[in-house]
Amino acid sequence: MSSQIRSGDANFIIENNARHVWHPMIDPKMSAENLPVVISGSDGVYISDIEGKVYLDCTASLWNVNVGHNRPEIKAAIVDQLDKLAYYNTFGNASNPPSIALSALLMEMMEPEGMARVLFSSGGSDAVEGALKLSRQYWKLVGKSEKTKFFSLKNAYHGVHYGGLSVGGGIPWRRAYEPVLPGCFQIDSPYLYRNGWTEDPEELGEICATKLAREIEHQGPDTVAAFIAEPVQGAGGMIVPPANFWPRVREVCDQYEILLIADEVVTGFGRTGSMFGSRHWSVKPDVMCLAKGINSGYVPLGATVVNQRIAEAWEKDDPMAPIMHGYTYSGHPLACAAALANLEIVIEEDLPANAGTVGGYFLERLNELTQYPRVGDVRGVGLMLAVEFVSDRETKEPIPAFDPYFIAIQEICRKEGVWVRIQANKMIFSPPLVFEKKHVDKALDAVHTALNKLSEL
Ligand SMILES: Cc1ncc(COP(=O)(O)O)c(C=O)c1O
């Protein structure tokens, strides 16, 4: 069997996939019925499957291959590092040069946020777990050990570890694994398209921030450790908050002495059009979670970063000060070497600016889709965009997740050579940040073809 796989026998590989592999985020029976597309090649903004079909990658895999696929600079950095030191851990007093160099570069890049220390990990869920644990440890170190609760937003996605799942607001991710951690509370997210109060963004931002303040008061501020949120909610629906929301949240956190954690796993390193999502809203968090765009997915890597004020709590002698958290692969040399090369590209090519310009054009073009009766809303910022589908525009009734309509859209787009992602009732666009306007046009041609074909049915 393994020789057939190694020989690249496409049919054999596709048919055998679901026999042994359980895929994340799908019922195994569904992946057995709908055989997966096996992606076996990539270059720039394109990916190709094992049968040789090429697709425009409108999702940058999972919003992470920000500099594009197959970048020679990153491959060279990994190979160069591989020749020196493939791997050694960073526990205790061991270290390696790429993780040290990366920590210095990150602190330089995050100087405007006043960030001071980084704890490396292997991905986004890890980065969130680190942020939650360090927040509780911080309050113990400063003598306020009652502060343990977490606040977050409905529709939030903070990864799949028990900490992230407990502060995550999405029912589909939690239900099968409940009970989650006690002491986690979600307030309404500022979702302009679906909220029971107002169509005015500023008013909505104020309402949601006030709800946060009220709930904190209700729980008792002396029991709350942190508020965690994504600068733009991604997996939970691509919800762009009103401009006043994050600044108001910062005020609330300051008022009640609560740490503000920005989960920048998706928004970090340019996706919103700013280098960091919180910078986009002119807000300085206390803790930031990073992954994905940190090295565009060439090797798994995550990082939790804290500001100077938080870091100082670890300076005193205290039996509670050791950081009893970390992973075998924290600060993996290959991942950090890839990150150094990746971030050089992000800075040199000013990819945040490109995300802003091309993202603006993308949103303009997506607005054309409101001509189709099942398109309820189109929204986004930078290269984080979504089209929300409804069965009735008046009632805004969502088309159910996994509806054959979505499978058909995806299939037609793929036939047209465009790779899109459908999540629940939304079509998500999160392409590499090197996307150009011509790529946006190709994507829109395919989506128009799909929606036109399906509106004839
Ligand atoms: C905001 C956010 N946080 C955390 C995660 C989890 O990251 P990972 O899948 O690398 O564990 C994700 C993944 O998409 C995310 O979007």
The ligand as an ORCA input file, in Angstrom:
! r2SCAN-3c Opt
* xyz 0 1
  C      -8.527     33.820     16.335
  C      -7.975     32.436     16.403
  N      -7.404     32.018     17.536
  C      -6.875     30.792     17.651
  C      -6.914     29.917     16.596
  C      -6.344     28.534     16.740
  O      -5.186     28.395     16.002
  P      -4.618     26.926     15.647
  O      -5.587     26.324     14.699
  O      -3.268     27.233     15.042
  O      -4.498     26.185     16.925
  C      -7.494     30.309     15.393
  C      -7.538     29.396     14.233
  O      -8.090     29.686     13.196
  C      -8.062     31.597     15.297
  O      -8.685     31.992     14.180
*
